Amino acid sequence: MATIEVDDIKGMQTPAFDPLRTPYEVENMPFPREGSLQEQFTHLVRYAILAPSSHNTQPWMFRLFENGVAVYADYTRRLPVADPDNRELLMGVGAAIMNLRIAAIHFGFDVRVDYNFSGDSELPIAFVSLSPSLHSHGDEKIEKLFGAISRRHTNRHPFLAARVADVMMERYREAGEESEASIFISTDPKRNAAVAELVAYAGRLQQADPEFRKELGEWLRPNKTQKPDGMTGASFGIGDIPSAVVPWAVKSLDMGGMRAKHDERLCREAPALLVLYSEDSIPAWLGVGETLEGILLGLTRDGLQFSFFNMPIEIPEARLQLKEMLGLGMWPQLLLRIGYSMEQPVPSPRRPVEDCIIR
Ligand SMILES: Cc1cc2nc3c(=O)[nH]c(=O)nc-3n(C[C@H](O)[C@H](O)[C@H](O)COP(=O)(O)O)c2cc1C
């Protein structure tokens, strides 16, 4: 009888988890239709954790129940310097909830989200009730957004001058109509140049603060990282070798002038800027996060790229200036540029789904 050689067994091992690749291969994993509810809900959480978050902190945890998934904000992953009020943290959680909603509808569940705004970090911030749907789904809009979840990445490369069609812009503007967030889109070069100046000003202020740079440096990673969170040099267009020294360089040196010039140009040259604005409250921030992810998936579906310029929103005085400059009735929460790019964005690391589920 043939014996199994050790090498053969090795060859059969499942490939090691790669935080830059494995989480995005979720599309190749079949939905466990015959599996337990726990397996099915775990599969949905695989989509939730592909959501964007500030510095890629992934500030979320999930607990699985028979009737749905409890979502927790993970305040151990907060950014005390850049985000002292947990405003952006909660937007990340809102974005993850949006992915969970979309994936659940795609796989045939009826979904209801009940938020809990008590601010008690021991309690889930939302409960996503899931029940098998009695009517067939096949909502075209949901299907298109679902297909974009694992392809959505922040793209910090330069964008082409090509304008974005008005009909598309109208669709993104409409995304705010039934949500907590309102949307302002600017394609006016003069106005965009003024916003770009504010981005550069706020960026310089942040980079001059050693505490800000220390915090940022903690979340920067070399390109070949095995760490499952944070931002790689590659996501900023930095090569493999220099990416190894970027965390040290950011912590040690004020490169704010150079960075600000670069960001100002990217912002000024973008064909369109998009601002999400709302009241300042926990419900509003979660709602902005949900709306944000809906928009980002729509952009991805349409072949458009995006990146964030949140610096002026993180500095109170610049935030007020941005609000007044754009004539917004409420507070700006997120500033994005949108457009087309010749360069494809790279995926950012993600934690294994098992590490995001409370047992
Ligand atoms: C609320 C929020 C604020 C963000 N602010 C910035 C920002 O100011 N600058 C930036 O380059 N990226 C920003 N990002 C993008 C994150 O860095 C990015 O989502 C994260 O690194 C994961 O990468 P991915 O979007 O490609 O999955 C922000 C994301 C969120 C959700």
The ligand as an ORCA input file, in Angstrom:
! r2SCAN-3c Opt
* xyz 0 1
  C     -13.545     57.964      8.182
  C     -12.352     57.776      7.282
  C     -11.408     58.793      7.166
  C     -10.301     58.636      6.320
  N      -9.413     59.672      6.173
  C      -8.367     59.531      5.334
  C      -7.478     60.625      5.077
  O      -7.648     61.723      5.595
  N      -6.437     60.429      4.237
  C      -6.232     59.235      3.606
  O      -5.273     59.132      2.837
  N      -7.084     58.183      3.789
  C      -8.133     58.309      4.631
  N      -9.018     57.269      4.793
  C      -8.818     56.031      4.040
  C      -8.225     54.923      4.894
  O      -6.873     55.174      5.164
  C      -8.412     53.581      4.155
  O      -9.775     53.308      4.077
  C      -7.713     52.443      4.866
  O      -6.320     52.615      4.856
  C      -8.050     51.092      4.237
  O      -7.752     51.095      2.869
  P      -8.860     50.757      1.780
  O      -9.841     51.894      1.767
  O      -8.078     50.674      0.492
  O      -9.497     49.455      2.139
  C     -10.133     57.412      5.610
  C     -11.098     56.392      5.745
  C     -12.192     56.572      6.565
  C     -13.239     55.488      6.666
*
